[in-house]
Amino acid sequence: MEWSWLVASLSVLAVGFLFVHADQLPQGFISIDCGAVVDSVDLNNEIPYKSDKNLINSGVSAQISPEFADYSLQYRNLRSFPEGVKNCYTLRPETGKNNNYLIRAFFIYGNYDGKNSTPVFRIYLGVNLWDTITADDFTIEAIYMAPTDYIDVCLVNIGSGVPYISALELRPLPNSVYRTDPQQFMARWTRRDVGGEDKFRYPQDIDDRIWRPYSDSSLNKIQTDADITHTSNDPYKLPELMLKTAHGTLNSSIPFVYEWTPEEASSLFYFCFHFAEIEKLASSVREMSIVLNDIHTIAQSVILQYLIPQTICSTSAGLPVNLNQQNYLRISAASGSDLPPIVNGFEIFYIRNLSLSPTFLHDVNAVMDIKETFKLLNSEWQGDPCLPEFSVWNGLNCSDSNPPRIISLNLSRSKLTGEIPFSISDLTQLETLDLSYNDLSGPLPEFLAQLPLLKILNLTGNNLGGTVPEALLVKSRDGVLNLRVADNPELCLSPPCKKKKKKVSILPVIIAVVGTVILIIACLVLLLIYKRSKKKKSMKSMEEKISLKQKHREYSYSEVVSLTNNFKDIIGEGGFGKVYKGALKDKTLVAVKLLSSTSKQGYKEFQTEAQLLMIVHHRNLVSLVGYCDEGNTKALIYEYMVNGNLRERLSETSTNALSWNERLQIAVDAAHGLDYLHNGCKPTIVHRDLKPANILLDDMMQAKISDFGLSRTFQVENQSEILTQLAGTPGYFDPESQTLGHLNKKSDVYSFGIIIFELITGSPAITRSHNGNSIHLLDWVGPVMKKGNIEDVVDMRINAEVNNNSARRMGEIAMSCTHPNGDQRPDISVVLEELKECLATKNSFRKL
């Protein structure tokens, strides 16, 4: 007990000492121990490190394998990012923008995942590429003049393993050192203490630069114990430990030469040489020149003074070097000097261009305020909203300008509450704003009319109140603005606003009647048992019908006739009946599905689809606007999808072929919708008739699944399959289900796999040969996939733009979905993640 107490006391004292010393650190140090559970102190240099648990809302904490336990405490933890394309840390230095910073990141893989395979990924500084991480025990550095008060450091998945990071550091530097062009930053190549014996950093270097020893047995080592004289005009604050050692050549005719072979795409380098005369010379002085590749003169004459530091750097724009070839830095004795050249230390940096500017600051501040106001915890909303292009925030569209501007914001069905925030008014380039189907309340703000470029404003399905501002109505009447404000019960188009009378509920009457009936039936007992059963079924039907009326707007038959212009425009036909194009009073376009009198479906099926659509809401599922239930007329009224269905867009007759990027995005969108049906609904919903004709495209080319009203739901928790009358379309029907007579989630996955192959090839599921025989898509694509020749089946219309790696990965996903054995097909959630990774990989190949 006494020993335990003593050890604990000494530990407390030690930690207390370290934190006291930490208070003496230079101001502005930021040190993050990524993946750590608690804060800690580096025992080697007494720098305190902060856990990142409250600094980032994504990623997974892990520890490196015990066999690598010799690493310092701060490098034994790491954070990996198995989800998302881009994950970011946001550093907020005390001195803010337009100041110089040294930023450093450490990557110690340490076989933390047991795979013994180091991932390859990219790291971005702000919106520009910083480096590619390719090996274990990897350290990168940048010297960066921050254009904003914050600095995003983002890890990007390029499809070659899960990104990870061990530690992240920021150190302020004087603005007068390491000067580059404002459109550039420097990434360290090497930093050497010439003549030194061990690596060192803070506290020996007050700016915490990491110096590694450089030794050459062919040179003379020079060192001194005398104190270095630091002058006020020495902004580099060079460490004495480095300055007190040097290497010199054997005589004045031999130059000091440093050779290296760069492998990076950049051809520009920046050089800094650090000198101090540490030999007490009798009379003469040491004079030298510095030349790169015998072509570029860095310094014509460098004259050293005893014990006084001197730094010579190359031009701010950098000097060109030979890629993949030997390069030479020569420090020679100047003409007439009889003393050999010496060097105490040197630094070499890559020059990287800041070719992209971050998103316009007012737009960033606005969308960050929106994120905070609505408490949006979307893990995809990290780093810059618009850049890099492959990682634009979900729900945003941005312009191609530099800097980019936010031109579209879609937060439909995002469970938003409260009033519409004023910060939206700062998005002055906004063309589309969609806040539909949330729970927004309060007045409809007039500042929305001040957005100069706004063309579409969709506020359907909220709880907004008061009067629609006249300025918005004028823009709507003039055709400048597509204004959608339906299904806001307390909102009126013009004053005076009269509150709508609430419909008197007949539910209490029904309950009373039911009670009376039950009492009578109880008295009659066996005699009226059949009638009681029949009566209960009737009452259940009435209650379902009442529920239907309460949740969505009911349209009369005459209204349906009016909004479809007397059923003038037929846009489709299916098992349910014909589908007509229509328009509501506010000019919102809709699709009206009218139950055919010859349809095999009836009121029960009508109720099934309506009730499902009332409770199923997702951005990748077609939304129900209303319904009609009058006499024999049964109709469902959906949002209208401007760009038709996927089958039409893939057709050979289509004049506007979908691009490869659009096809990948449609696959991801559809997978999102199906994942919601399978895994987001309780009970699970099986679509049963998934095909391109049931995947519709809105005005933003976002894909949405329709016609899942034909589906059946699992009625028993954890029930794995559903026994029912089989439905579906030839070509997409799961052959295993057809054989065994049952449908489950894996049946939908099979259909989805066929759709993926259609996206790749542009061909329908079933085609007819010249002799009239039917050929299934899998019969000719499958053998080609096994040979690895995916390019032979890619749609000829887009063959030139398709990356074969991306197409091959898509084909592999489709093959796994169409496995003959349903148990061996992946869950749609797995398919979704693989498709997202495929999309990210395709974009990263294209953009990076």
C-alpha positions, 0 to 999 in steps of 0.5 A: 500500500505504501509503495502504491501511494508513493508511486501514485504521488510521484506520478501526480508530481511528474504530471504536474511538473510537465503541465507547469512546463507546458504553460511555458510553451511558445504561444499558439502550439496546437498538438492533437493526439489522434484517436486518443481517449484522454489528453497526454504529455510527450515525455520527450519534450514535455509538449501537451497533446489534446485528444481528438475525441471532441475535435472530429465527429467521424472516424474510429479510434484504434491502437497500433499492434503491441509489437510497435510499443517502442513508439512514443505514447502519442503515436500508439493511437490513431484514428481511421476513417472507414466511412466517407470519402473526405474526413477533416480536422479543422485547426483554428490558430490563435493568430488567424489568417494571413500568418505563417504556420508549420503544419505536420502530420504523422502516420504510424500504421503499426498493423493496427487492423491486423491486415499487414497492408499499409493503406494508400490515401491522400491528404489535403491542406485546405482544398489543395493536395498536400501529399499521398501517404504510401508507407508506414511511419510517414511524416509530412510537413507544410509551411503555409500562409493561411488565407482564412482563420481556420485550416482544414486538414482532410484525409481522402479515400482513393479506394486503396485502403482506409485512411488513418492519422496518428498525430497532427501539429501546428506551430506558428512561424514568423511571417518573414521566414520561408517566404513563397508566392501567395499562391504556393505553399512549401512541403518539406523534403528534408531538414538536416543538422550537418555534423549532428549526431541525433534527431532533435526538435523542441525545446532545442528548436523553439519553433519545434522544427525536426532536425535529423543528423547529416554526416559524411565521413569524407568531410571534416567535422567542425564543432564548438562549445562557444555560445552563438551570438543571436542578433535581432535580425535573425527571424529564423531563430535557429537552434544552437545545437545545429549551429555548433556543428558543421562539415567542411571540405578538405580544402578550398578546391573541393566543394560541398555537394548534396545530391538527390533525385526527386520523384514528385510531379513538382519541379520547383524546389525552395532551399535554405542554408544555415551557416555560422563560422565556428572556427576562430580564424586568425585574419581571413574570412570564409567566403562561399557561393551556392549553385544548383545544377551548375546553372542556378545561382542561389548566392554569389557571395556568402561571407561568414562572421564568427559565431553569428548565424546567417541564413541564405534561401532561394527565390520565393517562387522556387527553382526548377530541378530535374525530375527523376534525375540526379540534382546537385547543390554545390557550396564552393569557396569563392574565387580567391578564398583559400578557406574550404566551404562549410555548412551547418544545416540546410532545408529543402522544400517542394513548392506546391501550387495553391491552384484552387481557392476555398469556397467564397467565405460568406457562403462558407460562413452561411452554410456553417451557420445553417449546419449549427442552427439545425444541428446537422450532424451529417458526417459528410459535411466536413472541410470545404463545402465545394472542394475538392469537387469529388467531395461536395457536401451532400445536398449542395451544388456549387459553381465552377468559379474560383472561388466556387459559390454555392448555387443550390441547397437541398435539405428536403426531409432532413427533420429540420425544426424552428424558423428559416435562418437569416444566414440563408440570405448570405447565399447570394448566388443561390438558384435553388433552395429546397427545404420541403417536408420538414417541420419548419415553423414561423413566418415565411421570411421576406429576405428570400425574395432578395436572393437575386438569382433564386429560381426554385423555392420549395417549402412544401410540407412544413408548418410555416404560418402568416402570409406569403410575402408580396415580393415572392408572389410577384416573382412567382407571377412573373415567372421568375421564381418557381414557388412551392408552398403547398401543405403549410396549413397555417400559410395563406397567399394573401391577407386577410388570413382566416384560420381554416376551420378544423374538420370535426372528427367523427372518431368519437362517434365511431368509438361510441357506435363500436362500443354499442355494437360490441355490447349488443353482440356480447348479448347475442353471443354465438348467434351474431358471431359472424356478424360481429366479425364482419362488423369489425372488418368494416370498422377497421376499413373505416378507421384506415380510411380516416387515417388516410384522410388525416395525413395527406390532402384528399382531392375530389374527382373534379379536382383531379380532372381539373389538375390533369386538364381532363386527363389530357397528357398520358405519361405512362401506364402500368399494372395499376393503370394510366399515369397522367401529368398534371399541375396543382394550383401553385403550378407544382407539376405532379403525376396522377396514377389512376386506378384502372377499372380493369386492374387486378388491384382494388381498394385494398391494394390502393390502401396498401400503397397509400399507407406505405407512402404516407409513412415512408419518406426518403430523398431517394423515394418518390413522394406522395402529394395527395390522393383521391378516393371518391366512389369508384375513383382511386388515384394517387398523386405524386411529385412529378419527375421532370427527367423521366425514368432510367429506362428511357434515358438508357434507351438507344433512342435517347438523344441525351445519353447519361454520362458515366458519372451520372450513371454512378450517381444514379446507382448510389441514389437508388441504392440509398432508396433501397437501403432505406426500404430494406434497413430503415423501415420497420417492418422491412419493405421488399420492393418486388418489382425493381427495374429501370422504369421504376427509377425516376429522375428529378430536375437535379438528376437525382434518382428516386425509386417508385412503385414500391406500393406493390411490395409486401411488408414483413409482419413478424420481427426478424422473419427472413422471407415473405411468402406471397403471390409472386410479382415482378418483371421478366429479366429482373426476377430473381431465378431462385425466388421463381424456383422456390416461390418466395421473395426476400430482400435478396430478391431486390438485390438481384434486380438491382444487380441487373440494373447496374449492368444496364447502367454499364452496358446501356442494354435492357435486361432482355434483348432479342437476337436476329433469329427472334430468341430472347437473350438475358443480359447476364448470359453475355455480360457474365462470361466477359466479366470472368475474362476481365474484359469489362471494356468490351461491354461498356455502352459505346456512347460513353466508352471514351469517358469511362475509367476501366478501373471504375467500370470493372469495380461496378461490374464486380458489384453487379456480379455479387448482387446477381449470384445464383444463391441468394444467401451469397448476395450482399446486403444492399447496405454493403452494396451502397458503401461499395458504390460510394467508394466506386464513385469516389474512386472514379472522381479521384482518378478524374480530378486528382 
